[in-house]
């Protein structure tokens, strides 16, 4: 399944919050993400991602292992995503290191998630702050088969517009890149 997703910079988070709260109840969660690669950077070179994410929320903590394959849509960066919940985060970290992968970047995302239906699709809107990155972002995604990514992205764009976020707010910047740049500054 493809994660048809767009990310926008949000200049007025309070306004977007009001609109999202009108669609669904928000879930505050903190993500602790660790991205892995082989020592030669082969995954990144092939536009792939391997991530362990531990999510802390009102219902406790859960950990998921995610592999994202190369993008299928250049404009949005949408990728096939394979994800599974894991019982023991430390065991998964140890397994990945044992297989030769190395952690390349780890950081925290402070999120408020909204699940809702729009335009006949299940949508997940995530309002995001990364303490090391300036600004607030909204990620809006919906699952799509590979042959319907374009239509799914049009629906995502329409919902973003309903939330007051036009094409000029869209960004392809990855949090991983922004965090690395921030940490590289003297």
Contact map, one row per residue, 1 for C-alpha under 8 A:
111000000000000000000000000000000000000000000000000000000000000000000000000000011100000000000000000000000000000000000000000000000000000000000011110000000000000000000000000000000000000000
111100000000000000000000000000000000000000000000000000000000000000000000000001111000000000000000000000000000000000000000000000000000000000000011110010000000000000000000000000000000000000
111110000000000000000000000000000000000000000000000000000000000000000000000001111000000000000000000000000000000000000000000000000000000000001111000000000000000000000000000000000000000000
011111000000000000000000000000000000000000000000000000000000000000000000000101100000000000000000000000000000000000000000000000000000000000001111000010011001000000000000000000000000000000
001111100000000000000000000000000000000000000000000000000000000000000000000111000000000000000000000000000000000000000000000000000000000000111100000000001001000000000000000000000000000000
000111110000000000000000000000000000000000000000000000000000000000000000000111000000000000000000000000000000000000000000000000000000000000111000000000001001100000000000011100000000000000
000011111000000000000000000000000000000000000000000000000000000000000000000000000000000000000000000000000000000000000000000000000000000011110000000000000000000000000000011100000000000000
000001111100000000000000000000000000000000000000000000000000000000000000000000000000000000000000000000000000000000000000000000000000000011100000000000000000000000001000111000000000000000
000000111110000000000000000000000000000000000000000000000000000000000000000000000000000000000000000000000000000000000000000000000000001111000000000000000000000000000000111000000000000000
000000011111100100000000000000000000000000000000000000000000000000000000000000000000000000000000000000000000000000000000000000000000001111000000000000000000000000001000100000000000000000
000000001111100000000000000000000000000000000000000000000000000000000000000000000000000000000000000000000000000000000000000000000000001100000000000000000000000000000000000000000000000000
000000000111111100000000000000000000000000000000000000000000000000000000000000000000000000000000000000000000000000000000000000000000000000000000000000000000000000000000000000000000000000
000000000111111110000000000000000000000000000000000000000000000000000000000000000000000000000000000000000000000000000000000000000000000100000000000000000000000000000000000000000000000000
000000000001111111000000000000000000000000000000000000000000000000000000000000000000000000000000000000000000000000000000000000000000000000000000000000000000000000000000000000000000000000
000000000001111111100000000000000000000000000000000000000000000000000000000000000000000000000000000000000000000000000000000000000000000000000000000000000000000000000000000000000000000000
000000000101111111110000000000000000000000000000000000000000000000000000000000000000000000000000000000000000000000000000000000000000000000000000000000000000000000110000000000000000000000
000000000000111111111000000000000000000000000000000000000000000000000000000000000000000000000000000000000000000000000000000000000000000000000000000000000000000000000000000000000000000000
000000000000011111111100000000000000000000000000000000000000000000000000000000000000000000000000000000000000000000000000000000000000000000000000000000000000000000000000000000000000000000
000000000000001111111110000000000000000000000000000000000000000000000000000000000000000000000000000000000000000000000000000000000000000000000000000000000000000000100000000000000000000000
000000000000000111111111010000000000000000000000000000000000000000000000000000000000000000000000000000000000000001000000000000000000000000000000000000000000000000100000000000000000000000
000000000000000011111111110000000000000000000000000000000000000000000000000000000000000000000000000000000000000000000000000000000000000000000000000000000000000000000000000000000000000000
000000000000000001111111000000000000000000000000000000000000000000000000000000000000000000000000000000000000000000000000000000000000000000000000000000000000000000000000000000000000000000
000000000000000000111111100000000000000000000000000000000000000000000000000000000000000000000000000000000000000001010000000000000000000000000000000000000000000000000000000000000000000000
000000000000000000011111110000000000000000000000000000000000000000000000000000000000000000000000000000000000000001110000000000000000000000000000000000000000000000000000000000000000000000
000000000000000000001011111000000000000000000000000000000000000000000000000000000000000000000000000000000000000001100000000000000000000000000000000000000000000000000000000000000000000000
000000000000000000011001111100000000000000000000000000000000000000000000000000000000000000000000000000000000000111100000000000000000000000000000000000000000000000000000000000000000000000
000000000000000000000000111110000000000000000000000000001100000000000000000000000000000000000000000000000000001111000000000000000000000000000000000000000000000000000000000000000000000000
000000000000000000000000011111000000000000000000000000001100000000000000000000000000000000000000000000000000011110000000000000000000000000000000000000000000000000000000000000000000000000
000000000000000000000000001111100000000000000000000000111100000000000000000000000000000000000000000000000000011110000000000000000000000000000000000000000000000000000000000000000000000000
000000000000000000000000000111110000000000000000000000111000000000000000000000000000000000000000000000000001111000000000000000000000000000000000000000000000000000000000000000000000000000
000000000000000000000000000011111000000000000000000011110000000000000000000000000000000000000000000000000001111000000000000000000000000000000000000000000000000000000000000000000000000000
000000000000000000000000000001111100000000000000000011100000000000000000000000000000000000000000000000000111100000000000000000000000000000000000000000000000000000000000000000000000000000
000000000000000000000000000000111110000000000000001111000000000000000000000000000000000000000000000000000111100000000000000000000000000000000000000000000000000000000000000000000000000000
000000000000000000000000000000011111000000000000001110000000000000000000000000000000000000000000000000111110000000000000000000000000000000000000000000000000000000000000000000000000000000
000000000000000000000000000000001111100000000000111100000000000000000000000000000000000000000000000000111100000000000000000000000000000000000000000000000000000000000000000000000000000000
000000000000000000000000000000000111110000000000111000000000000000000000000000000000000000000001000011111000000000000000000000000000000000000000000000000000000000000000000000000000000000
000000000000000000000000000000000011111111110000110000000000000000000000000000000000000000000000000011110000000000000000000000000000000000000000000000000000000000000000000000000000000000
000000000000000000000000000000000001111111100000000000000000000000000000000000000000000000000000000111000000000000000000000000000000000000000000000000000000000000000000000000000000000000
000000000000000000000000000000000000111111000000000000000000000000000000000000000000000000000000000111000000000000000000000000000000000000000000000000000000000000000000000000000000000000
000000000000000000000000000000000000111111000000000000000000000000000000000000000000000000000000000000000000000000000000000000000000000000000000000000000000000000000000000000000000000000
000000000000000000000000000000000000111111111000000000000000000000000000000000000000000000000000000000000000000000000000000000000000000000000000000000000000000000000000000000000000000000
000000000000000000000000000000000000111111111100000000000000000000000000000000000000000000000000000000000000000000000000000000000000000000000000000000000000000000000000000000000000000000
000000000000000000000000000000000000110011111111110000000000000000000000000000000000000000000000000000000000000000000000000000000000000000000000000000000000000000000000000000000000000000
000000000000000000000000000000000000100011111111100000000000000000000000000000000000000000000000000000000000000000000000000000000000000000000000000000000000000000000000000000000000000000
000000000000000000000000000000000000000011111111000000000000000000000000000000000000000000000000000000000000000000000000000000000000000000000000000000000000000000000000000000000000000000
000000000000000000000000000000000000000001111111000000000000000000000100000000000000000000000000000000000000000000000000000000000000000000000000000000000000000000000000000000000000000000
000000000000000000000000000000000000000000111111100000000000000000001110000000000000000000000000000000000000000000000000000000000000000000000000000000000000000000000000000000000000000000
000000000000000000000000000000000000000000111111110000000000000000111100000000000000000000000000000000000000000000000000000000000000000000000000000000000000000000000000000000000000000000
000000000000000000000000000000000011100000110011111000000000000001111000000000000000000000000000000000000000000000000000000000000000000000000000000000000000000000000000000000000000000000
000000000000000000000000000000000011100000100001111100000000000011110000000000000000000000000000000000000000000000000000000000000000000000000000000000000000000000000000000000000000000000
000000000000000000000000000000001111000000000000111110000000000011100000000000000000000000000000000000000000000000000000000000000000000000000000000000000000000000000000000000000000000000
000000000000000000000000000000001110000000000000011111000000001111000000000000000000000010011000000000000000000000000000000000000000000000000000000000000000000000000000000000000000000000
000000000000000000000000000000111100000000000000001111100000001111000000000000000000000000000000000000000000000000000000000000000000000000000000000000000000000000000000000000000000000000
000000000000000000000000000000111000000000000000000111110000111100000000000000000000000010000000000000000000000000000000000000000000000000000000000000000000000000000000000000000000000000
000000000000000000000000000011110000000000000000000011111000111000000000000000000000000000000000000000000000000000000000000000000000000000000000000000000000000000000000000000000000000000
000000000000000000000000000011100000000000000000000001111111110000000000000000000000000000000000000000000000000000000000000000000000000000000000000000000000000000000000000000000000000000
000000000000000000000000001111000000000000000000000000111111100000000000000000000000000000000000000000000000000000000000000000000000000000000000000000000000000000000000000000000000000000
000000000000000000000000001110000000000000000000000000011111000000000000000000000000000000000000000000000000000000000000000000000000000000000000000000000000000000000000000000000000000000
000000000000000000000000000000000000000000000000000000011111100000000000000000000000000000000000000000000000000000000000000000000000000000000000000000000000000000000000000000000000000000
000000000000000000000000000000000000000000000000000000011111110000000000000000000000000000000000000000000000000000000000000000000000000000000000000000000000000000000000000000000000000000
000000000000000000000000000000000000000000000000000001111011111000000000000000000000000000000000000000000000000000000000000000000000000000000000000000000000000000000000000000000000000000
000000000000000000000000000000000000000000000000000001110001111100000000000000000000111000000000000000000000000000000000000000000000000000000000000000000000000000000000000000000000000000
000000000000000000000000000000000000000000000000000111100000111110000000000000000000111110000000000000000000000000000000000000000000000000000000000000000000000000000000000000000000000000
000000000000000000000000000000000000000000000000000111000000011111000000000000000011110000000000000000000000000000000000000000000000000000000000000000000000000000000000000000000000000000
000000000000000000000000000000000000000000000000011110000000001111100000000000000011110000010000000000000000000000000000000000000000000000000000000000000000000000000000000000000000000000
000000000000000000000000000000000000000000000000111110000000000111110000000000001111000000000000000000000000000000000000000000000000000000000000000000000000000000000000000000000000000000
000000000000000000000000000000000000000000000001111000000000000011111000000000001110000000000000000000000000000000000000000000000000000000000000000000000000000000000000000000000000000000
000000000000000000000000000000000000000000000001110000000000000001111100000000111100000000000000000000000000000000000000000000000000000000000000000000000000000000000000000000000000000000
000000000000000000000000000000000000000000000011100000000000000000111110000000111000000000000000000000000000000000000000000000000000000000000000000000000000000000000000000000000000000000
000000000000000000000000000000000000000000000111000000000000000000011111000000110000000000000000000000000000000000000000000000000000000000000000000000000000000000000000000000000000000000
000000000000000000000000000000000000000000000010000000000000000000001111110011110000000000000000000000000000000000000000000000000000000000000000000000000000000000000000000000000000000000
000000000000000000000000000000000000000000000000000000000000000000000111110011110000000000000000000000000000000000000000000000000000000000000000010000000000000000000000000000000000000000
000000000000000000000000000000000000000000000000000000000000000000000011111111100000000000000000000000000000000000000000000000000000000000000000000010000000000000000000000000000000000000
000000000000000000000000000000000000000000000000000000000000000000000011111111000000000000000000000000000000000000000000000000000000000000000000000000000000000000000000000000000000000000
000000000000000000000000000000000000000000000000000000000000000000000000111110000000000000000000000000000000000000000000000000000000000000000000000000000000000000000000000000000000000000
000111000000000000000000000000000000000000000000000000000000000000000000111111000000000000000000000000000000000000000000000000000000000000000000000000000000000000000000000100000000000000
000011000000000000000000000000000000000000000000000000000000000000000011111111100000000000000000000000000000000000000000000000000000000000000000000000000000000000000000000100000000000000
011111000000000000000000000000000000000000000000000000000000000000000011110111110000000000000000000000000000000000000000000000000000000000000000000000000000000000000000000000000000000000
011100000000000000000000000000000000000000000000000000000000000000011111100011111000000000000000000000000000000000000000000000000000000000000000000000000000000000000000000000000000000000
111000000000000000000000000000000000000000000000000000000000000000011111000001111100000000000000000000000000000000000000000000000000000000000000000000000000000000000000000000000000000000
111000000000000000000000000000000000000000000000000000000000000001111000000000111110000000000000000000000000000000000000000000000000000000000000000000000000000000000000000000000000000000
100000000000000000000000000000000000000000000000000000000000000001110000000000011111000000000000000000000000000000000000000000000000000000000000000000000000000000000000000000000000000000
000000000000000000000000000000000000000000000000000000000000000111100000000000001111100000000000000000000000000000000000000000000000000000000000000000000000000000000000000000000000000000
000000000000000000000000000000000000000000000000000000000000000111000000000000000111110000000000000000000000000000000000000000000000000000000000000000000000000000000000000000000000000000
000000000000000000000000000000000000000000000000000000000000011110000000000000000011111000000000000000000000000000000000000000000000000000000000000000000000000000000000000000000000000000
000000000000000000000000000000000000000000000000000000000000011110000000000000000001111110010000000000000000000000000000000000000000000000000000000000000000000000000000000000000000000000
000000000000000000000000000000000000000000000000000000000000011000000000000000000000111110000000000000000000000000000000000000000000000000000000000000000000000000000000000000000000000000
000000000000000000000000000000000000000000000000000000000000001000000000000000000000011111110000000000000000000000000000000000000000000000000000000000000000000000000000000000000000000000
000000000000000000000000000000000000000000000000000101000000001000000000000000000000011111111000000000000000000000000000000000000000000000000000000000000000000000000000000000000000000000
000000000000000000000000000000000000000000000000000000000000000000000000000000000000000111111100000000000000000000000000000000000000000000000000000000000000000000000000000000000000000000
000000000000000000000000000000000000000000000000000000000000000000000000000000000000000111111110000000000000000000000000000000000000000000000000000000000000000000000000000000000000000000
000000000000000000000000000000000000000000000000000100000000000010000000000000000000010111111111000000000000000000000000000000000000000000000000000000000000000000000000000000000000000000
000000000000000000000000000000000000000000000000000100000000000000000000000000000000000011111111100000000000000000000000000000000000000000000000000000000000000000000000000000000000000000
000000000000000000000000000000000000000000000000000000000000000000000000000000000000000001111111110000000000000000000000000000000000000000000000000000000000000000000000000000000000000000
000000000000000000000000000000000000000000000000000000000000000000000000000000000000000000111111111000000000000000000000000000000000000000000000000000000000000000000000000000000000000000
000000000000000000000000000000000001000000000000000000000000000000000000000000000000000000011111111111000000000000000000000000000000000000000000000000000000000000000000000000000000000000
000000000000000000000000000000000000000000000000000000000000000000000000000000000000000000001111111111100000000000000000000000000000000000000000000000000000000000000000000000000000000000
000000000000000000000000000000000000000000000000000000000000000000000000000000000000000000000111111110000000000000000000000000000000000000000000000000000000000000000000000000000000000000
000000000000000000000000000000000000000000000000000000000000000000000000000000000000000000000011111110000000000000000000000000000000000000000000000000000000000000000000000000000000000000
000000000000000000000000000000000000011000000000000000000000000000000000000000000000000000000001111111000000000000000000000000000000000000000000000000000000000000000000000000000000000000
000000000000000000000000000000000001111000000000000000000000000000000000000000000000000000000001111111100000000000000000000000000000000000000000000000000000000000000000000000000000000000
000000000000000000000000000000000001111000000000000000000000000000000000000000000000000000000001100111110000000000000000000000000000000000000000000000000000000000000000000000000000000000
000000000000000000000000000000000111100000000000000000000000000000000000000000000000000000000000100011111100000000000000000000000000000000000000000000000000000000000000000000000000000000
000000000000000000000000000000000111100000000000000000000000000000000000000000000000000000000000000001111100000000000000000000000000000000000000000000000000000000000000000000000000000000
000000000000000000000000000000000111000000000000000000000000000000000000000000000000000000000000000000111110000000000000000000000000000000000000000000000000000000000000000000010001000000
000000000000000000000000000000011110000000000000000000000000000000000000000000000000000000000000000000111111000000000000000000000000000000000000000000000000000000000000000000000000000000
000000000000000000000000000000011100000000000000000000000000000000000000000000000000000000000000000000001111100000000000000000000100000000000000000000000000000000000000000000000010000000
000000000000000000000000000001111000000000000000000000000000000000000000000000000000000000000000000000000111110000000000000000000110000000000000000000000000000000000000000000000000000000
000000000000000000000000000001111000000000000000000000000000000000000000000000000000000000000000000000000011111000000000000000011110000000000000000000000000000000000000000000000000000000
000000000000000000000000000111100000000000000000000000000000000000000000000000000000000000000000000000000001111100000000000000011110000000000000000000000000000000000000000000000000000000
000000000000000000000000001111100000000000000000000000000000000000000000000000000000000000000000000000000000111110000000000001111000000000000000000000000000000000000000000000000000000000
000000000000000000000000011110000000000000000000000000000000000000000000000000000000000000000000000000000000011111000000000001110000000000000000000000000000000000000000000000000000000000
000000000000000000000000011110000000000000000000000000000000000000000000000000000000000000000000000000000000001111100000000111100000000000000000000000000000000000000000000000000000000000
000000000000000000010011111000000000000000000000000000000000000000000000000000000000000000000000000000000000000111110000000111000000000000000000000000000000000000000000000000000000000000
000000000000000000000001110000000000000000000000000000000000000000000000000000000000000000000000000000000000000011111000011110000000000000000000000000000000000000000000000000000000000000
000000000000000000000011000000000000000000000000000000000000000000000000000000000000000000000000000000000000000001111100011100000000000000000000000000000000000000000000000000000000000000
000000000000000000000000000000000000000000000000000000000000000000000000000000000000000000000000000000000000000000111111111000000000000000000000000000000000000000000000000000000000000000
000000000000000000000000000000000000000000000000000000000000000000000000000000000000000000000000000000000000000000011111111000000000000000000000000000000000001000000000000000000000000000
000000000000000000000000000000000000000000000000000000000000000000000000000000000000000000000000000000000000000000001111100000000000000000000000000000000010000000000000000000000000000000
000000000000000000000000000000000000000000000000000000000000000000000000000000000000000000000000000000000000000000001111110000000000000000000000000000000000000000000000000000000000000000
000000000000000000000000000000000000000000000000000000000000000000000000000000000000000000000000000000000000000000001111111000000000000000000100000000000000000000000000000000000000000000
000000000000000000000000000000000000000000000000000000000000000000000000000000000000000000000000000000000000000000111101111100000000000000000110000000000000000000000000000000000000000000
000000000000000000000000000000000000000000000000000000000000000000000000000000000000000000000000000000000000000000111100111110000000000000011110000000000000000000000000000000000000000000
000000000000000000000000000000000000000000000000000000000000000000000000000000000000000000000000000000000000000011110000011111000000000000111100000000000000000000000000000000000000000000
000000000000000000000000000000000000000000000000000000000000000000000000000000000000000000000000000000000000000011100000001111100000000001111000000000000000000000000000000000000000000000
000000000000000000000000000000000000000000000000000000000000000000000000000000000000000000000000000000000000001111000000000111110000000001110000000000000000000000000000000000000000000000
000000000000000000000000000000000000000000000000000000000000000000000000000000000000000000000000000000000000001110000000000011111000000111100000000000000000000000000000000000000000000000
000000000000000000000000000000000000000000000000000000000000000000000000000000000000000000000000000000000000111100000000000001111100000111100000000000000000000000000000000000000000000000
000000000000000000000000000000000000000000000000000000000000000000000000000000000000000000000000000000000000111000000000000000111110101110000000000000000000000000000000000000000000000000
000000000000000000000000000000000000000000000000000000000000000000000000000000000000000000000000000000000011110000000000000000011111110100000000000000000000000000000000000000100000000000
000000000000000000000000000000000000000000000000000000000000000000000000000000000000000000000000000000000001110000000000000000001111110000000000000000000000000000000000000000000000000000
000000000000000000000000000000000000000000000000000000000000000000000000000000000000000000000000000000000000000000000000000000000111110000000000000000000000000000000000000000000010010000
000000000000000000000000000000000000000000000000000000000000000000000000000000000000000000000000000000000000000000000000000000001111111000000000000000000000000000000000000000100110010000
000000000000000000000000000000000000000000000000000000000000000000000000000000000000000000000000000000000000000000000000000000000111111100000000000000000000000000000000000000000000000000
000000001110000000000000000000000000000000000000000000000000000000000000000000000000000000000000000000000000000000000000000000001000111110000000000000000000000000000000000000000000000000
000000001110100000000000000000000000000000000000000000000000000000000000000000000000000000000000000000000000000000000000000000111100011111000000000000000000000000000000000000000000000000
000000111100000000000000000000000000000000000000000000000000000000000000000000000000000000000000000000000000000000000000000000111000001111100000000000000000000000000000000000000000000000
000000111100000000000000000000000000000000000000000000000000000000000000000000000000000000000000000000000000000000000000000011110000000111110000000000000000000000000000000000000000000000
000011110000000000000000000000000000000000000000000000000000000000000000000000000000000000000000000000000000000000000000000111110000000011111000000000000000000000000000000000000000000000
000011100000000000000000000000000000000000000000000000000000000000000000000000000000000000000000000000000000000000000000001111000000000001111100000000000001000100000000000000000000000000
001111000000000000000000000000000000000000000000000000000000000000000000000000000000000000000000000000000000000000000000001110000000000000111110000000000001000000000000000000000000000000
001110000000000000000000000000000000000000000000000000000000000000000000000000000000000000000000000000000000000000000000111100000000000000011111000000010001000000000000000000000000000000
111100000000000000000000000000000000000000000000000000000000000000000000000000000000000000000000000000000000000000000000011000000000000000001111100000010000000000000000000000000000000000
111100000000000000000000000000000000000000000000000000000000000000000000000000000000000000000000000000000000000000000000000000000000000000000111111110010000000000000000000000000000000000
110000000000000000000000000000000000000000000000000000000000000000000000000000000000000000000000000000000000000000000000000000000000000000000011111110000000000000000000000000000000000000
110000000000000000000000000000000000000000000000000000000000000000000001000000000000000000000000000000000000000000000000000000000000000000000001111110000000000000000000000000000000000000
000000000000000000000000000000000000000000000000000000000000000000000000000000000000000000000000000000000000000000000000000000000000000000000001111111000000000000000000000000000000000000
000000000000000000000000000000000000000000000000000000000000000000000000000000000000000000000000000000000000000000000000000000000000000000000001111111110000000000000000000000000000000000
010100000000000000000000000000000000000000000000000000000000000000000000100000000000000000000000000000000000000000000000000000000000000000000001111111111000000000000000000000000000000000
000000000000000000000000000000000000000000000000000000000000000000000000000000000000000000000000000000000000000000000000000000000000000000000000001111111100000000000000000000000000000000
000000000000000000000000000000000000000000000000000000000000000000000000000000000000000000000000000000000000000000000000000000000000000000000000000111111110000000000000000000000000000000
000100000000000000000000000000000000000000000000000000000000000000000000000000000000000000000000000000000000000000000000000000000000000000000111000111111111000000000000000000000000000000
000111000000000000000000000000000000000000000000000000000000000000000000000000000000000000000000000000000000000000000000000000000000000000000000000011111111100000000000000000000000000000
000000000000000000000000000000000000000000000000000000000000000000000000000000000000000000000000000000000000000000000000000000000000000000000000000001111111110000000000000000000000000000
000000000000000000000000000000000000000000000000000000000000000000000000000000000000000000000000000000000000000000000010000000000000000000000000000000111111111000000000000000000000000000
000111000000000000000000000000000000000000000000000000000000000000000000000000000000000000000000000000000000000000000000000000000000000000011100000000011111111100000000000000000000000000
000001000000000000000000000000000000000000000000000000000000000000000000000000000000000000000000000000000000000000000000000000000000000000000000000000001111111110000110000000000000000000
000000000000000000000000000000000000000000000000000000000000000000000000000000000000000000000000000000000000000000000000000000000000000000000000000000000111111111000000000000000000000000
000000000000000000000000000000000000000000000000000000000000000000000000000000000000000000000000000000000000000000000100000000000000000000000000000000000011111111100000000000000000000000
000000000000000000000000000000000000000000000000000000000000000000000000000000000000000000000000000000000000000000000000000000000000000000010000000000000001111111111100000000000000000000
000000000000000000000000000000000000000000000000000000000000000000000000000000000000000000000000000000000000000000000000000000000000000000000000000000000000111111111100000000000000000000
000000000000000000000000000000000000000000000000000000000000000000000000000000000000000000000000000000000000000000000000000000000000000000000000000000000000011111111000000000000000000000
000000000000000100110000000000000000000000000000000000000000000000000000000000000000000000000000000000000000000000000000000000000000000000000000000000000000001111111000000000000000000000
000000000000000100000000000000000000000000000000000000000000000000000000000000000000000000000000000000000000000000000000000000000000000000000000000000000000000111111100000000000000000000
000000010100000000000000000000000000000000000000000000000000000000000000000000000000000000000000000000000000000000000000000000000000000000000000000000000000000111111111110000000000000000
000000000000000000000000000000000000000000000000000000000000000000000000000000000000000000000000000000000000000000000000000000000000000000000000000000000000100110011111110000000000000000
000000000000000000000000000000000000000000000000000000000000000000000000000000000000000000000000000000000000000000000000000000000000000000000000000000000000100000001111110000000000000000
000000000000000000000000000000000000000000000000000000000000000000000000000000000000000000000000000000000000000000000000000000000000000000000000000000000000000000001111110000000000000000
000000011100000000000000000000000000000000000000000000000000000000000000000000000000000000000000000000000000000000000000000000000000000000000000000000000000000000001111111000000000000000
000001111000000000000000000000000000000000000000000000000000000000000000000000000000000000000000000000000000000000000000000000000000000000000000000000000000000000001111111100000000000000
000001111000000000000000000000000000000000000000000000000000000000000000000000000000000000000000000000000000000000000000000000000000000000000000000000000000000000000000111110000000000000
000001100000000000000000000000000000000000000000000000000000000000000000000110000000000000000000000000000000000000000000000000000000000000000000000000000000000000000000011111000000000000
000000000000000000000000000000000000000000000000000000000000000000000000000000000000000000000000000000000000000000000000000000000000000000000000000000000000000000000000001111101100000000
000000000000000000000000000000000000000000000000000000000000000000000000000000000000000000000000000000000000000000000000000000000000000000000000000000000000000000000000000111111100000000
000000000000000000000000000000000000000000000000000000000000000000000000000000000000000000000000000000000000000000000000000000000100100000000000000000000000000000000000000011111110000000
000000000000000000000000000000000000000000000000000000000000000000000000000000000000000000000000000000001000000000000000000000000000000000000000000000000000000000000000000001111111000000
000000000000000000000000000000000000000000000000000000000000000000000000000000000000000000000000000000000000000000000000000000000000000000000000000000000000000000000000000011111111100000
000000000000000000000000000000000000000000000000000000000000000000000000000000000000000000000000000000000000000000000000000000000000100000000000000000000000000000000000000011111111110000
000000000000000000000000000000000000000000000000000000000000000000000000000000000000000000000000000000000010000000000000000000000001100000000000000000000000000000000000000000111111111000
000000000000000000000000000000000000000000000000000000000000000000000000000000000000000000000000000000001000000000000000000000000000000000000000000000000000000000000000000000011111111100
000000000000000000000000000000000000000000000000000000000000000000000000000000000000000000000000000000000000000000000000000000000000000000000000000000000000000000000000000000001111111110
000000000000000000000000000000000000000000000000000000000000000000000000000000000000000000000000000000000000000000000000000000000001100000000000000000000000000000000000000000000111111110
000000000000000000000000000000000000000000000000000000000000000000000000000000000000000000000000000000000000000000000000000000000000000000000000000000000000000000000000000000000011111111
000000000000000000000000000000000000000000000000000000000000000000000000000000000000000000000000000000000000000000000000000000000000000000000000000000000000000000000000000000000001111111
000000000000000000000000000000000000000000000000000000000000000000000000000000000000000000000000000000000000000000000000000000000000000000000000000000000000000000000000000000000000111111
000000000000000000000000000000000000000000000000000000000000000000000000000000000000000000000000000000000000000000000000000000000000000000000000000000000000000000000000000000000000001111
